[in-house]
């Protein structure tokens, strides 16, 4: 066999033939067996792009496969789940043991229940049959027996009637008197515990009964002028009793000398207070203004007393609207001309 060398190969720097060179077509050594063949060593961009696309597609497939494997691994790592059994009717301790054996946490909520024996489970959250993760919490509703007697509402009821009602419920009462300006004396103000609450284990309920309005204290008015002193007595919730005049050396006329009951005394509301005022032999006396219209009262008082007017709201149509309801200095009391008198006039 002979070999024909059509073109000598290109030598490399090391003396070895490179076999081909880029950018041109070269002949190769061929045997005599068969026709001559040529190898195409030129550049082909489309083929290169196709190879690169295949490589990228392979990389995407590999990434997706790794992701799917990771997700399956994550799912496999989730906590196992258990199915909750039916626990209604079991004792709380038995139900708790069964749940703890399944690996779940247990919380017990005791609730009054008149139909389920005390200490037994009558509900659960989540319900039976639910699937929960190991370590999650299950709440057991456990009966602590009937709710017992509830304190009834007896506000504004007479003491004797309220006590009889509590007696029928098997409860005793402890009556405590309290001052109250709104609830009439002898009627119930409230209870301890409050209405709607369970009765105390002792079976005794405190019945708070109104003793009527709180007592009022006579204010310190001795030494004050008649006008301010009378106003202070009225603001204390007390009434005005008899007003007497007494001449006393060295004391200006129109000054309160003493009152009865004395200052500081605790008395029922509206108790009349008698007042003794310093006077002089001959003097002007306070006019009677109660019942007069405001313009008429101002005419009567002109030049004698200076009026300071306060108003009191009345219902529309009341016949006393626009008229004097009260005056701070009683009629007939000796006064100095120009004394200030406070009057209350009705208004809507």
C-alpha positions as CSV (number, residue, x, y, z in Angstrom):
1,X,0.0,0.0,0.0
2,X,1.3,3.4,-0.9
3,X,0.5,6.8,0.6
4,X,0.2,9.9,-1.4
5,X,1.1,13.1,0.4
6,X,-0.7,15.8,-1.6
7,X,0.4,18.7,0.6
8,X,2.8,18.8,3.4
9,X,1.3,19.7,6.9
10,X,2.3,22.8,8.7
11,X,4.9,22.4,11.4
12,X,4.3,23.9,14.9
13,X,7.0,25.6,16.9
14,X,7.7,22.3,18.6
15,X,8.2,20.4,15.4
16,X,4.9,18.6,15.5
17,X,2.3,19.0,12.8
18,X,-0.8,20.9,13.8
19,X,-2.9,18.9,11.4
20,X,-5.0,21.9,10.3
21,X,-5.1,25.7,10.4
22,X,-8.1,27.9,10.9
23,X,-9.4,30.0,8.1
24,X,-8.4,27.8,5.1
25,X,-9.0,24.4,3.6
26,X,-6.1,22.0,3.6
27,X,-5.5,18.7,2.0
28,X,-5.0,15.7,4.2
29,X,-3.1,12.5,3.7
30,X,-5.3,9.9,2.0
31,X,-4.8,6.3,1.3
32,X,-5.4,4.7,-2.0
33,X,-8.3,2.8,-0.7
34,X,-11.5,4.7,-1.8
35,X,-11.9,8.1,-3.3
36,X,-10.2,11.1,-1.7
37,X,-12.2,12.7,1.2
38,X,-11.9,16.3,2.5
39,X,-12.5,17.6,6.0
40,X,-14.4,20.9,6.4
41,X,-12.5,23.0,9.0
42,X,-14.3,26.3,8.4
43,X,-16.3,28.3,11.0
44,X,-20.1,27.6,11.4
45,X,-21.9,30.2,13.7
46,X,-25.3,28.6,13.5
47,X,-23.9,25.2,14.7
48,X,-22.1,27.0,17.6
49,X,-25.3,28.7,18.7
50,X,-27.1,25.4,18.6
51,X,-24.5,23.8,20.8
52,X,-24.6,26.8,23.3
53,X,-28.5,26.6,23.4
54,X,-28.3,22.9,24.2
55,X,-25.9,23.6,27.0
56,X,-28.1,26.4,28.5
57,X,-31.2,24.1,28.2
58,X,-29.3,21.4,30.0
59,X,-28.4,23.8,32.8
60,X,-32.0,24.9,33.2
61,X,-33.1,21.3,33.5
62,X,-30.5,20.6,36.1
63,X,-31.5,23.7,38.1
64,X,-35.2,22.8,38.0
65,X,-34.4,19.3,39.1
66,X,-32.4,20.5,42.0
67,X,-35.2,22.9,43.0
68,X,-37.8,20.1,42.9
69,X,-35.6,18.0,45.0
70,X,-35.1,20.8,47.5
71,X,-38.9,21.4,47.8
72,X,-39.6,17.7,48.3
73,X,-36.9,17.7,51.0
74,X,-38.5,20.8,52.7
75,X,-41.9,19.1,52.6
76,X,-40.4,16.0,54.1
77,X,-39.0,18.2,56.9
78,X,-42.4,19.6,58.0
79,X,-43.7,18.5,61.4
80,X,-45.8,15.4,61.4
81,X,-49.5,15.7,61.9
82,X,-51.9,13.8,64.1
83,X,-55.6,13.3,64.1
84,X,-57.4,14.5,67.3
85,X,-59.6,11.9,69.0
86,X,-63.0,12.4,70.4
87,X,-62.6,13.6,74.0
88,X,-66.1,14.7,75.1
89,X,-67.2,12.9,78.2
90,X,-63.7,11.9,79.3
91,X,-62.3,13.1,82.6
92,X,-60.0,16.0,82.1
93,X,-56.9,14.1,83.3
94,X,-57.6,11.2,80.9
95,X,-58.2,13.6,77.9
96,X,-55.0,15.4,78.8
97,X,-53.0,12.1,78.9
98,X,-54.3,11.0,75.5
99,X,-53.4,14.3,73.9
100,X,-49.9,14.4,75.4
101,X,-49.3,10.9,74.2
102,X,-50.0,12.3,70.7
103,X,-47.4,15.0,71.2
104,X,-49.7,18.0,71.4
105,X,-49.9,20.7,74.1
106,X,-53.0,20.9,76.3
107,X,-54.8,23.9,77.8
108,X,-57.8,23.4,80.1
109,X,-60.6,26.0,80.4
110,X,-63.1,25.4,83.3
111,X,-66.6,26.6,82.5
112,X,-69.9,26.3,84.4
113,X,-72.1,23.6,82.9
114,X,-75.3,22.4,84.4
115,X,-75.6,19.2,82.3
116,X,-72.0,17.8,82.3
117,X,-70.5,16.5,85.5
118,X,-67.8,18.6,87.0
119,X,-64.3,17.6,85.8
120,X,-65.5,16.2,82.4
121,X,-64.7,17.5,78.9
122,X,-67.7,18.8,76.9
123,X,-65.9,20.5,74.0
124,X,-62.5,20.9,72.4
125,X,-60.7,23.3,70.1
126,X,-59.8,22.2,67.4
127,X,-62.6,19.7,67.1
128,X,-62.2,16.0,67.1
129,X,-61.0,14.6,63.7
130,X,-59.0,17.6,62.9
131,X,-55.4,17.2,61.8
132,X,-52.9,19.2,63.8
133,X,-49.1,19.4,63.9
134,X,-47.3,17.8,66.7
135,X,-46.5,20.4,69.3
136,X,-49.6,22.5,68.6
137,X,-52.1,23.4,71.4
138,X,-55.5,21.9,72.0
139,X,-58.0,23.7,74.4
140,X,-60.3,21.5,76.4
141,X,-63.6,22.9,77.7
142,X,-64.1,21.2,81.1
143,X,-67.2,21.5,83.3
144,X,-66.8,22.9,86.8
145,X,-70.4,22.1,87.6
146,X,-73.5,24.3,87.7
147,X,-73.1,28.0,87.8
148,X,-74.8,28.2,91.2
149,X,-77.1,31.0,92.5
150,X,-76.8,34.4,90.8
151,X,-77.4,37.6,92.7
152,X,-80.7,39.1,91.5
153,X,-81.3,42.7,90.7
154,X,-83.1,44.4,93.6
155,X,-82.3,48.1,93.0
156,X,-85.0,50.6,94.2
157,X,-86.7,47.7,96.0
158,X,-87.8,48.0,99.7
159,X,-85.5,46.3,102.1
160,X,-88.0,43.8,103.4
161,X,-89.0,42.7,99.9
162,X,-85.3,42.3,98.8
163,X,-84.5,40.3,102.0
164,X,-87.4,37.9,101.3
165,X,-86.3,37.3,97.7
166,X,-82.8,36.4,98.9
167,X,-84.2,34.1,101.5
168,X,-86.1,32.1,98.9
169,X,-82.8,31.7,96.9
170,X,-81.1,30.3,100.0
171,X,-79.1,33.5,100.7
172,X,-78.7,35.6,103.7
173,X,-78.3,39.4,103.7
174,X,-76.2,41.9,105.6
175,X,-77.9,45.3,105.6
176,X,-75.6,48.3,105.3
177,X,-77.0,51.8,105.4
178,X,-75.5,54.3,103.0
179,X,-76.2,58.0,102.3
180,X,-77.8,58.6,98.9
181,X,-79.4,61.8,97.6
182,X,-81.4,60.0,94.8
183,X,-82.7,56.8,96.2
184,X,-85.4,57.2,98.9
185,X,-84.5,56.0,102.4
186,X,-85.3,52.3,103.0
187,X,-84.8,51.3,99.4
188,X,-81.9,49.2,98.1
189,X,-79.1,51.1,96.4
190,X,-77.1,48.0,95.3
191,X,-75.6,44.7,96.4
192,X,-72.1,43.3,97.0
193,X,-71.5,41.2,94.8
194,X,-73.3,43.1,92.1
195,X,-76.4,41.9,90.5
196,X,-75.7,39.1,87.9
197,X,-72.6,37.9,89.7
198,X,-72.4,34.4,91.3
199,X,-73.4,34.4,95.0
200,X,-70.4,34.2,97.4
201,X,-69.5,30.8,98.9
202,X,-70.6,32.1,102.3
203,X,-74.1,32.6,101.0
204,X,-74.2,36.1,102.5
205,X,-74.9,39.1,100.2
206,X,-74.3,42.7,101.4
207,X,-77.5,44.7,100.9
208,X,-76.7,48.4,100.6
209,X,-79.8,50.4,101.7
210,X,-80.3,54.1,101.3
211,X,-80.4,56.1,104.5
212,X,-81.5,59.1,102.6
213,X,-79.5,62.2,101.6
214,X,-76.1,62.7,103.3
215,X,-76.2,65.2,106.2
216,X,-75.3,68.8,105.5
217,X,-72.8,70.8,107.5
218,X,-73.7,74.3,108.7
219,X,-71.1,76.7,107.2
220,X,-69.0,79.1,109.1
221,X,-70.8,82.4,108.4
222,X,-70.4,84.3,111.7
223,X,-68.7,87.6,111.0
224,X,-69.8,87.7,107.4
225,X,-72.2,90.3,106.0
226,X,-75.8,89.2,105.6
227,X,-75.7,88.8,101.8
228,X,-72.7,86.5,101.5
229,X,-73.6,84.6,104.7
230,X,-77.1,83.8,103.6
231,X,-75.8,82.7,100.2
232,X,-73.4,80.3,101.9
233,X,-76.2,78.7,103.9
234,X,-78.2,78.2,100.8
235,X,-75.3,76.6,98.9
236,X,-74.8,74.2,101.8
237,X,-78.3,72.7,101.1
238,X,-79.9,74.3,104.2
239,X,-82.9,76.5,104.6
240,X,-83.3,79.9,106.2
241,X,-85.0,80.0,109.6
242,X,-85.9,83.1,111.7
243,X,-83.8,86.2,111.3
244,X,-83.4,88.4,114.4
245,X,-81.6,91.7,114.8
246,X,-79.4,92.6,117.7
247,X,-77.7,95.9,118.4
248,X,-74.1,95.4,119.4
249,X,-71.6,98.2,120.1
250,X,-68.6,98.3,117.8
251,X,-70.2,96.0,115.2
252,X,-71.3,97.4,111.9
253,X,-75.0,96.8,111.0
254,X,-75.7,93.8,108.8
255,X,-73.1,91.4,110.1
256,X,-74.1,87.9,111.2
257,X,-73.5,87.5,114.9
258,X,-74.6,83.9,115.4
259,X,-76.5,81.0,113.8
260,X,-78.5,78.1,115.2
261,X,-77.6,75.2,114.6
262,X,-74.0,76.4,115.1
263,X,-71.4,76.3,112.4
264,X,-69.9,72.8,111.8
265,X,-73.0,71.0,113.0
266,X,-74.2,68.1,110.7
267,X,-77.9,68.3,110.1
268,X,-80.4,66.9,107.6
269,X,-80.8,68.6,104.2
270,X,-83.0,71.7,104.1
271,X,-82.8,72.2,107.9
272,X,-83.7,75.8,108.6
273,X,-80.9,77.9,110.1
274,X,-81.8,80.8,112.5
275,X,-79.7,83.9,112.1
276,X,-79.0,86.8,114.4
277,X,-77.8,89.9,112.6
278,X,-76.2,93.1,114.0
279,X,-78.5,96.1,113.7
280,X,-78.9,99.7,114.7
281,X,-81.8,101.8,116.1
282,X,-83.2,103.2,112.9
283,X,-82.2,101.8,109.6
284,X,-83.5,100.8,106.2
285,X,-84.9,97.3,105.9
286,X,-84.5,94.8,103.0
287,X,-87.5,94.9,100.7
288,X,-89.5,91.8,99.8
289,X,-88.7,90.9,96.1
290,X,-89.7,87.2,95.8
291,X,-92.4,86.8,93.3
292,X,-91.9,90.1,91.5
293,X,-90.8,90.3,87.9
294,X,-87.2,91.3,87.4
295,X,-88.0,94.8,86.1
296,X,-90.4,95.4,89.1
297,X,-87.8,94.1,91.6
298,X,-85.2,96.4,90.1
299,X,-87.5,99.4,90.6
300,X,-88.3,98.5,94.2
301,X,-84.6,98.0,95.0
302,X,-83.5,101.2,93.2
303,X,-81.6,103.5,95.6
304,X,-81.9,101.0,98.5
305,X,-80.0,97.8,97.5
306,X,-77.8,96.8,94.7
307,X,-79.1,93.7,93.0
308,X,-76.8,90.9,91.8
309,X,-78.9,88.6,89.6
310,X,-78.4,84.8,89.2
311,X,-80.6,82.7,87.0
312,X,-82.2,79.3,87.5
313,X,-83.5,77.3,84.5
314,X,-87.2,76.4,84.6
315,X,-89.5,74.4,82.2
316,X,-90.9,76.4,79.3
317,X,-94.3,77.9,80.2
318,X,-93.6,77.9,84.0
319,X,-95.3,81.0,85.5
320,X,-92.2,81.9,87.5
321,X,-90.1,82.5,84.4
322,X,-88.8,86.0,84.6
323,X,-89.7,86.4,88.3
324,X,-87.6,86.5,91.5
325,X,-87.4,83.1,93.1
326,X,-85.0,83.8,96.0
327,X,-83.3,86.8,97.7
328,X,-80.2,86.6,99.8
329,X,-81.3,89.1,102.5
330,X,-84.7,88.2,104.1
331,X,-87.4,90.9,104.0
332,X,-87.4,93.2,107.0
333,X,-83.7,92.8,107.9
334,X,-82.0,96.1,108.7
335,X,-79.5,97.1,105.9
336,X,-77.4,100.0,104.9
337,X,-78.5,101.8,101.7
338,X,-76.5,100.4,98.8
339,X,-76.1,96.9,100.3
340,X,-75.6,94.2,97.7
341,X,-78.5,91.7,97.5
342,X,-78.3,88.5,95.5
343,X,-81.5,87.4,93.8
344,X,-82.3,84.3,91.7
345,X,-84.6,84.9,88.7
346,X,-86.2,82.0,86.8
347,X,-85.4,81.6,83.1
348,X,-85.9,79.0,80.3
